[in-house]
Every structure is written in C-alpha cells, then in structure tokens.
Amino acid sequence: MKIVIKIILLIGVLGYLVFAITTMSQGKDERICTGTRIIIEDSTMENYIDCRFIENIIAKSQCPINNMPINDIDANSIEDHIKASPYIDSVICYYTPENLMCIRVFTRIPVLHVMADSGDNYYMDIKGNVMPTNEFLMDICLATGNITRQYAQEHLIGIADYMNTHSTWKKEVQQVYVRNEKRIELIPSAGEHIIILGEPKDIKDKMDRLTIFYKEGLDKAGWNKYSTIDLNYAGQVVCTKRNKK
C-alpha cells in the first residue's frame, strides 16, 4: 500500500513539473523584449570598450530586439556578431525578469603594442590574440624591432605582462627593443643608458637586479654615467661607462 502511495505521489510530482515547465515556456514565448542592458566586463582600468561600441555592432547586425517577442529574437546571432570583433573575448545574452535582454561582454585586454620593423603594427592580449590599433590608443608596453608574431606570442607577452603589472617599470621602461632573438634591450624614460635584457628569460630576476642597481648604483653614480647596463649575466649587473667627449 505504501509503495502504491509513493508511486501516485511521484506521478503527481512529475505531472506538476511537466505542467510548470510547459507553462513557463509558453510564458516566455509571449513576453516582449523591452530593451537591452549592456554590461562590459573589463579587468583593467582602461575601459576602452564602451556600450556605444557594442550598440553599433548590434545595429549593423540588423537583428531586431526592442519590442520583439523574445522567442523571435536570435540571441545566438547577436552573440556571434559581437564576438566577431577582435576586441571581444566572449559574450553571454540572457533575459532579466523585466524582459530586458542583458548582454554581458568580456573584452580582450591588450598587454603589448608591437611596432615591428616589417611594418606590422598591432596590439596583443595575454592569450596571444592580435587586435588592430586603429580604433583605440592604449598606454601599454611598446615593443619595436625585429619581431614576428610568433616571437611576440612566445617571448614578449611575458615581458609586457611583467612591465604592465609593476607600476614602477610601466613608468620607467619607455620601450622594449628586439635587436635579434637573443638580445632584447629596454629603453628607459630616465637617463641616457640602454638596458640589455639579453634573452627573453628570467625576467623577474633580471629586473630585481636592476632595481637594486638603480637604488644603490645609479642614484649615487649618476644616471648618465653609463651607456649600457647589461643584465644578461647571472647574478651580475655589468655596466659600460660612457665615453667622455
């Protein structure tokens, strides 16, 4: 008898769930979209992508939203159009209880600006995605010289990320110059010397040595005493004195 009651109750619960889901689905079909709410997720202070930028993409997509039945709106197509932008990492579209289409946009965050000898000019994010520079001006690590996209992806992103996340070096290092695959130079904003970083490895160790040398060496000897400061030798800072004219 108890088993029969349990079966009846289970059938009743299942029946209610089917009824509730069906009712909710029908209700969604009848709802009218009252507008859009765009949310830009940017983990930096740059905020270079704004709502107007996304609105322009939606307008060009010619996908109607406002005052349309929610069931007739092609949310997937809207997401695809926004994600087609080289500045966008991902997009999620969903509806609020107020029948607004919420468009949550996750931007790509440029960490490196490459101006190569070949004429290549682009931004690159931490994942190695390339973005054009013609629409936004970004105050990020600048790299010039003999640079291919593969070299930038494999070796320069780590250097750029280090510079961008250390406020001192973001301000002090004006430019990263790639002379060849094994010789990277840093052009500081203060002083007339060149910092030889060498191969693109052990960046933290090299910059830690440079920090100590700046505090204990250049501050006492003078910022224009040396023409080069070489960090390419483990545990050392090797300097070349400037020729007196």
C-alpha positions as YAML, in Angstrom:
chain: A
units: angstrom
residues:
- id: 1
  name: MET
  ca: [0.00, 0.00, 0.00]
- id: 2
  name: LYS
  ca: [2.81, 2.39, 0.92]
- id: 3
  name: ILE
  ca: [4.52, 1.63, -2.38]
- id: 4
  name: VAL
  ca: [1.34, 2.46, -4.31]
- id: 5
  name: ILE
  ca: [1.02, 5.79, -2.46]
- id: 6
  name: LYS
  ca: [4.63, 6.63, -3.23]
- id: 7
  name: ILE
  ca: [4.10, 5.86, -6.91]
- id: 8
  name: ILE
  ca: [1.00, 8.06, -7.01]
- id: 9
  name: LEU
  ca: [2.85, 10.90, -5.32]
- id: 10
  name: LEU
  ca: [5.79, 10.53, -7.71]
- id: 11
  name: ILE
  ca: [3.44, 10.64, -10.71]
- id: 12
  name: GLY
  ca: [1.79, 13.74, -9.25]
- id: 13
  name: VAL
  ca: [5.15, 15.49, -8.78]
- id: 14
  name: LEU
  ca: [6.28, 14.61, -12.30]
- id: 15
  name: GLY
  ca: [2.98, 15.82, -13.70]
- id: 16
  name: TYR
  ca: [3.34, 19.13, -11.87]
- id: 17
  name: LEU
  ca: [6.89, 19.61, -13.16]
- id: 18
  name: VAL
  ca: [5.80, 18.99, -16.74]
- id: 19
  name: PHE
  ca: [2.93, 21.45, -16.28]
- id: 20
  name: ALA
  ca: [5.22, 24.09, -14.72]
- id: 21
  name: ILE
  ca: [7.87, 23.79, -17.43]
- id: 22
  name: THR
  ca: [5.27, 23.96, -20.18]
- id: 23
  name: THR
  ca: [3.62, 27.00, -18.60]
- id: 24
  name: MET
  ca: [6.95, 28.79, -18.19]
- id: 25
  name: SER
  ca: [7.93, 28.07, -21.79]
- id: 26
  name: GLN
  ca: [4.63, 29.40, -23.05]
- id: 27
  name: GLY
  ca: [5.02, 32.48, -20.90]
- id: 28
  name: LYS
  ca: [8.47, 33.16, -22.33]
- id: 29
  name: ASP
  ca: [7.14, 32.89, -25.89]
- id: 30
  name: GLU
  ca: [4.58, 35.59, -25.15]
- id: 31
  name: ARG
  ca: [6.94, 38.05, -23.49]
- id: 32
  name: ILE
  ca: [8.02, 41.17, -25.35]
- id: 33
  name: CYS
  ca: [11.61, 42.40, -25.07]
- id: 34
  name: THR
  ca: [11.55, 45.90, -23.57]
- id: 35
  name: GLY
  ca: [15.14, 46.82, -24.43]
- id: 36
  name: THR
  ca: [18.79, 45.96, -23.81]
- id: 37
  name: ARG
  ca: [21.19, 46.24, -20.90]
- id: 38
  name: ILE
  ca: [24.87, 46.09, -21.85]
- id: 39
  name: ILE
  ca: [27.43, 45.16, -19.21]
- id: 40
  name: ILE
  ca: [31.13, 45.50, -20.06]
- id: 41
  name: GLU
  ca: [33.44, 43.23, -18.08]
- id: 42
  name: ASP
  ca: [36.94, 44.76, -18.15]
- id: 43
  name: SER
  ca: [39.51, 43.62, -15.59]
- id: 44
  name: THR
  ca: [41.68, 46.73, -16.13]
- id: 45
  name: MET
  ca: [41.14, 50.44, -15.59]
- id: 46
  name: GLU
  ca: [41.34, 51.08, -19.35]
- id: 47
  name: ASN
  ca: [37.63, 50.51, -20.14]
- id: 48
  name: TYR
  ca: [38.39, 51.10, -23.79]
- id: 49
  name: ILE
  ca: [35.22, 49.31, -24.92]
- id: 50
  name: ASP
  ca: [32.01, 51.16, -24.07]
- id: 51
  name: CYS
  ca: [28.30, 50.49, -24.53]
- id: 52
  name: ARG
  ca: [28.11, 52.62, -27.67]
- id: 53
  name: PHE
  ca: [30.70, 50.38, -29.33]
- id: 54
  name: ILE
  ca: [28.53, 47.32, -28.66]
- id: 55
  name: GLU
  ca: [25.36, 49.13, -29.70]
- id: 56
  name: ASN
  ca: [26.95, 49.94, -33.08]
- id: 57
  name: ILE
  ca: [27.77, 46.26, -33.62]
- id: 58
  name: ILE
  ca: [24.18, 45.26, -32.80]
- id: 59
  name: ALA
  ca: [22.82, 47.93, -35.15]
- id: 60
  name: LYS
  ca: [25.00, 46.62, -38.00]
- id: 61
  name: SER
  ca: [23.87, 43.05, -37.29]
- id: 62
  name: GLN
  ca: [20.30, 44.06, -38.22]
- id: 63
  name: CYS
  ca: [18.96, 41.70, -35.57]
- id: 64
  name: PRO
  ca: [15.77, 43.31, -34.15]
- id: 65
  name: ILE
  ca: [15.49, 43.34, -30.35]
- id: 66
  name: ASN
  ca: [13.32, 46.12, -28.92]
- id: 67
  name: ASN
  ca: [9.58, 45.38, -28.79]
- id: 68
  name: MET
  ca: [10.13, 41.96, -30.34]
- id: 69
  name: PRO
  ca: [8.70, 38.70, -28.93]
- id: 70
  name: ILE
  ca: [11.55, 37.12, -27.02]
- id: 71
  name: ASN
  ca: [11.01, 33.84, -28.83]
- id: 72
  name: ASP
  ca: [11.65, 35.61, -32.17]
- id: 73
  name: ILE
  ca: [14.97, 37.21, -31.16]
- id: 74
  name: ASP
  ca: [18.06, 35.43, -32.49]
- id: 75
  name: ALA
  ca: [20.30, 35.78, -29.44]
- id: 76
  name: ASN
  ca: [22.91, 33.41, -30.88]
- id: 77
  name: SER
  ca: [23.30, 35.60, -33.95]
- id: 78
  name: ILE
  ca: [23.71, 38.71, -31.78]
- id: 79
  name: GLU
  ca: [26.40, 36.96, -29.73]
- id: 80
  name: ASP
  ca: [28.21, 35.85, -32.91]
- id: 81
  name: HIS
  ca: [28.23, 39.38, -34.34]
- id: 82
  name: ILE
  ca: [29.69, 40.84, -31.14]
- id: 83
  name: LYS
  ca: [32.28, 38.05, -30.76]
- id: 84
  name: ALA
  ca: [33.43, 38.72, -34.33]
- id: 85
  name: SER
  ca: [35.07, 41.91, -33.09]
- id: 86
  name: PRO
  ca: [38.80, 41.35, -32.48]
- id: 87
  name: TYR
  ca: [38.48, 43.27, -29.20]
- id: 88
  name: ILE
  ca: [35.88, 40.90, -27.69]
- id: 89
  name: ASP
  ca: [36.75, 37.67, -25.87]
- id: 90
  name: SER
  ca: [33.27, 36.30, -25.14]
- id: 91
  name: VAL
  ca: [29.58, 37.32, -24.89]
- id: 92
  name: ILE
  ca: [26.58, 35.99, -22.95]
- id: 93
  name: CYS
  ca: [22.99, 37.07, -23.70]
- id: 94
  name: TYR
  ca: [20.12, 36.40, -21.27]
- id: 95
  name: TYR
  ca: [16.84, 37.97, -20.17]
- id: 96
  name: THR
  ca: [16.03, 39.73, -16.93]
- id: 97
  name: PRO
  ca: [12.68, 39.49, -15.08]
- id: 98
  name: GLU
  ca: [11.91, 42.92, -16.58]
- id: 99
  name: ASN
  ca: [12.15, 41.38, -20.08]
- id: 100
  name: LEU
  ca: [15.37, 43.20, -20.87]
- id: 101
  name: MET
  ca: [17.99, 41.41, -22.95]
- id: 102
  name: CYS
  ca: [21.14, 41.56, -20.85]
- id: 103
  name: ILE
  ca: [24.30, 41.47, -22.99]
- id: 104
  name: ARG
  ca: [27.37, 40.72, -20.87]
- id: 105
  name: VAL
  ca: [30.57, 41.39, -22.80]
- id: 106
  name: PHE
  ca: [34.04, 40.22, -21.78]
- id: 107
  name: THR
  ca: [36.76, 42.23, -23.51]
- id: 108
  name: ARG
  ca: [40.22, 41.19, -24.57]
- id: 109
  name: ILE
  ca: [42.81, 43.11, -22.59]
- id: 110
  name: PRO
  ca: [45.81, 44.28, -24.66]
- id: 111
  name: VAL
  ca: [49.14, 43.95, -22.83]
- id: 112
  name: LEU
  ca: [51.55, 44.57, -25.70]
- id: 113
  name: HIS
  ca: [51.78, 47.05, -28.57]
- id: 114
  name: VAL
  ca: [54.05, 45.79, -31.36]
- id: 115
  name: MET
  ca: [55.52, 48.09, -34.00]
- id: 116
  name: ALA
  ca: [57.81, 45.77, -35.94]
- id: 117
  name: ASP
  ca: [60.50, 46.65, -38.47]
- id: 118
  name: SER
  ca: [58.40, 44.77, -41.03]
- id: 119
  name: GLY
  ca: [55.65, 47.38, -40.69]
- id: 120
  name: ASP
  ca: [53.41, 45.12, -38.60]
- id: 121
  name: ASN
  ca: [51.50, 47.24, -36.06]
- id: 122
  name: TYR
  ca: [49.09, 45.60, -33.62]
- id: 123
  name: TYR
  ca: [48.02, 45.02, -30.02]
- id: 124
  name: MET
  ca: [48.26, 41.58, -28.43]
- id: 125
  name: ASP
  ca: [46.46, 40.25, -25.36]
- id: 126
  name: ILE
  ca: [47.78, 37.82, -22.74]
- id: 127
  name: LYS
  ca: [46.48, 34.86, -24.79]
- id: 128
  name: GLY
  ca: [48.31, 35.95, -27.92]
- id: 129
  name: ASN
  ca: [45.25, 37.28, -29.75]
- id: 130
  name: VAL
  ca: [46.05, 40.08, -32.19]
- id: 131
  name: MET
  ca: [43.99, 43.29, -32.30]
- id: 132
  name: PRO
  ca: [44.23, 46.29, -34.65]
- id: 133
  name: THR
  ca: [45.47, 49.61, -33.30]
- id: 134
  name: ASN
  ca: [43.43, 51.96, -35.48]
- id: 135
  name: GLU
  ca: [40.39, 52.28, -33.18]
- id: 136
  name: PHE
  ca: [41.92, 52.69, -29.71]
- id: 137
  name: LEU
  ca: [45.06, 54.25, -28.25]
- id: 138
  name: MET
  ca: [46.35, 52.12, -25.38]
- id: 139
  name: ASP
  ca: [49.02, 53.07, -22.84]
- id: 140
  name: ILE
  ca: [50.71, 49.67, -22.65]
- id: 141
  name: CYS
  ca: [54.14, 48.13, -23.17]
- id: 142
  name: LEU
  ca: [55.57, 49.10, -26.58]
- id: 143
  name: ALA
  ca: [57.85, 46.67, -28.42]
- id: 144
  name: THR
  ca: [59.76, 47.55, -31.59]
- id: 145
  name: GLY
  ca: [62.43, 45.94, -33.73]
- id: 146
  name: ASN
  ca: [62.88, 42.56, -35.39]
- id: 147
  name: ILE
  ca: [59.62, 40.97, -34.20]
- id: 148
  name: THR
  ca: [57.45, 38.27, -35.74]
- id: 149
  name: ARG
  ca: [54.01, 37.48, -34.37]
- id: 150
  name: GLN
  ca: [55.21, 34.08, -33.20]
- id: 151
  name: TYR
  ca: [58.14, 35.66, -31.36]
- id: 152
  name: ALA
  ca: [55.81, 38.17, -29.74]
- id: 153
  name: GLN
  ca: [53.43, 35.41, -28.62]
- id: 154
  name: GLU
  ca: [56.16, 33.15, -27.25]
- id: 155
  name: HIS
  ca: [58.54, 35.66, -25.68]
- id: 156
  name: LEU
  ca: [57.29, 39.24, -25.46]
- id: 157
  name: ILE
  ca: [53.89, 38.72, -23.82]
- id: 158
  name: GLY
  ca: [55.57, 37.61, -20.58]
- id: 159
  name: ILE
  ca: [57.84, 40.67, -20.58]
- id: 160
  name: ALA
  ca: [54.93, 43.00, -21.35]
- id: 161
  name: ASP
  ca: [52.75, 41.46, -18.64]
- id: 162
  name: TYR
  ca: [55.57, 41.95, -16.12]
- id: 163
  name: MET
  ca: [56.05, 45.60, -17.10]
- id: 164
  name: ASN
  ca: [52.33, 46.35, -17.06]
- id: 165
  name: THR
  ca: [51.76, 44.79, -13.64]
- id: 166
  name: HIS
  ca: [54.69, 46.61, -11.98]
- id: 167
  name: SER
  ca: [53.83, 50.29, -11.84]
- id: 168
  name: THR
  ca: [57.47, 51.33, -11.44]
- id: 169
  name: TRP
  ca: [58.62, 49.63, -14.63]
- id: 170
  name: LYS
  ca: [55.49, 50.56, -16.54]
- id: 171
  name: LYS
  ca: [56.52, 54.16, -15.95]
- id: 172
  name: GLU
  ca: [60.29, 53.74, -16.23]
- id: 173
  name: VAL
  ca: [60.55, 51.49, -19.31]
- id: 174
  name: GLN
  ca: [59.60, 53.51, -22.37]
- id: 175
  name: GLN
  ca: [60.23, 50.84, -24.99]
- id: 176
  name: VAL
  ca: [61.27, 47.20, -25.50]
- id: 177
  name: TYR
  ca: [63.58, 46.86, -28.49]
- id: 178
  name: VAL
  ca: [64.24, 43.45, -30.06]
- id: 179
  name: ARG
  ca: [67.61, 43.56, -31.81]
- id: 180
  name: ASN
  ca: [67.55, 39.83, -32.51]
- id: 181
  name: GLU
  ca: [66.15, 36.64, -30.95]
- id: 182
  name: LYS
  ca: [68.74, 36.60, -28.18]
- id: 183
  name: ARG
  ca: [69.17, 40.31, -27.50]
- id: 184
  name: ILE
  ca: [66.35, 42.39, -26.11]
- id: 185
  name: GLU
  ca: [67.03, 45.94, -24.98]
- id: 186
  name: LEU
  ca: [64.99, 48.22, -22.76]
- id: 187
  name: ILE
  ca: [64.86, 51.95, -23.40]
- id: 188
  name: PRO
  ca: [64.25, 53.76, -20.09]
- id: 189
  name: SER
  ca: [62.39, 57.03, -19.79]
- id: 190
  name: ALA
  ca: [65.04, 58.44, -17.42]
- id: 191
  name: GLY
  ca: [68.77, 58.54, -18.14]
- id: 192
  name: GLU
  ca: [70.65, 58.10, -21.41]
- id: 193
  name: HIS
  ca: [71.65, 54.45, -20.97]
- id: 194
  name: ILE
  ca: [70.33, 51.30, -22.62]
- id: 195
  name: ILE
  ca: [69.38, 48.26, -20.53]
- id: 196
  name: ILE
  ca: [70.45, 44.98, -22.12]
- id: 197
  name: LEU
  ca: [67.98, 42.33, -21.05]
- id: 198
  name: GLY
  ca: [69.53, 39.68, -23.29]
- id: 199
  name: GLU
  ca: [67.49, 36.56, -23.90]
- id: 200
  name: PRO
  ca: [63.77, 36.67, -23.01]
- id: 201
  name: LYS
  ca: [64.04, 34.59, -19.84]
- id: 202
  name: ASP
  ca: [64.46, 35.04, -16.05]
- id: 203
  name: ILE
  ca: [62.76, 38.43, -16.36]
- id: 204
  name: LYS
  ca: [61.91, 38.82, -12.67]
- id: 205
  name: ASP
  ca: [65.46, 38.01, -11.59]
- id: 206
  name: LYS
  ca: [66.93, 40.48, -14.07]
- id: 207
  name: MET
  ca: [64.54, 43.27, -13.12]
- id: 208
  name: ASP
  ca: [65.13, 42.63, -9.41]
- id: 209
  name: ARG
  ca: [68.88, 43.10, -10.02]
- id: 210
  name: LEU
  ca: [68.17, 46.27, -11.95]
- id: 211
  name: THR
  ca: [66.00, 47.61, -9.12]
- id: 212
  name: ILE
  ca: [68.84, 47.14, -6.62]
- id: 213
  name: PHE
  ca: [71.38, 48.69, -9.01]
- id: 214
  name: TYR
  ca: [69.15, 51.70, -9.62]
- id: 215
  name: LYS
  ca: [68.81, 52.32, -5.89]
- id: 216
  name: GLU
  ca: [72.39, 51.59, -4.83]
- id: 217
  name: GLY
  ca: [74.30, 52.41, -8.01]
- id: 218
  name: LEU
  ca: [72.80, 54.99, -10.31]
- id: 219
  name: ASP
  ca: [71.36, 57.14, -7.55]
- id: 220
  name: LYS
  ca: [74.92, 57.61, -6.28]
- id: 221
  name: ALA
  ca: [76.96, 57.46, -9.50]
- id: 222
  name: GLY
  ca: [74.60, 59.49, -11.66]
- id: 223
  name: TRP
  ca: [72.04, 58.44, -14.25]
- id: 224
  name: ASN
  ca: [74.19, 59.38, -17.26]
- id: 225
  name: LYS
  ca: [77.46, 57.76, -16.19]
- id: 226
  name: TYR
  ca: [76.90, 54.55, -18.17]
- id: 227
  name: SER
  ca: [75.97, 53.92, -21.78]
- id: 228
  name: THR
  ca: [74.77, 50.34, -21.20]
- id: 229
  name: ILE
  ca: [73.60, 48.29, -18.23]
- id: 230
  name: ASP
  ca: [73.82, 44.57, -19.02]
- id: 231
  name: LEU
  ca: [71.62, 42.10, -17.10]
- id: 232
  name: ASN
  ca: [72.48, 39.11, -19.27]
- id: 233
  name: TYR
  ca: [74.93, 37.57, -16.79]
- id: 234
  name: ALA
  ca: [73.54, 35.57, -13.87]
- id: 235
  name: GLY
  ca: [73.82, 37.39, -10.55]
- id: 236
  name: GLN
  ca: [75.58, 40.38, -12.10]
- id: 237
  name: VAL
  ca: [74.98, 43.85, -13.47]
- id: 238
  name: VAL
  ca: [77.70, 44.74, -15.98]
- id: 239
  name: CYS
  ca: [77.99, 48.38, -16.98]
- id: 240
  name: THR
  ca: [79.84, 50.21, -19.74]
- id: 241
  name: LYS
  ca: [80.99, 53.71, -18.92]
- id: 242
  name: ARG
  ca: [80.02, 56.47, -21.27]
- id: 243
  name: ASN
  ca: [82.89, 57.88, -23.33]
- id: 244
  name: LYS
  ca: [83.69, 61.42, -22.28]
- id: 245
  name: LYS
  ca: [83.78, 63.86, -25.17]
...
